[in-house]
Amino acid sequence: MARKTKLMLRVEKEFDQPLERLLPELVNDQGLTATADTLGVSKATLGYWMLKMGINVKRVALAPGEVLEVKRTNN
């Protein structure tokens, strides 16, 4: 677990959720730019936070009729 800055802690308190859970959820729902806007930080800051916490963003192109399933493993 990476050490969190005061801004990271403020965002966690505001959204009542740890960033490790909040960031992937928001990025999946809104995208990077909208997530940064929602959190009140720059895209660079959001990218740094994600790098610091080991959160990866992958883009996948699906053909018509294809589906993608994401599974969470318990660590």
C-alpha positions, 0 to 999 in steps of 0.5 A: 500500500502506497502512502497517501497524501493529504489530498488523497485522504481528503478525496477518500473522506469526501467520497467515503470510500478508499481510492483503491476501490473508488478510482477503478469504479469511476474510471470505468463508469466515466473515463479518465477526464470526467473522473479527474473532474469529479475528484477535483484533480488534474488528469496528471494527478489522477494518473499519478495516483493510479500509478502509485496504487498499481491501478492499470487502465486497459482499453479493449475493442469489441466487435458486435456481439462480443462481450467482456467479463471482468473478474475480481480476485480476492487477494 
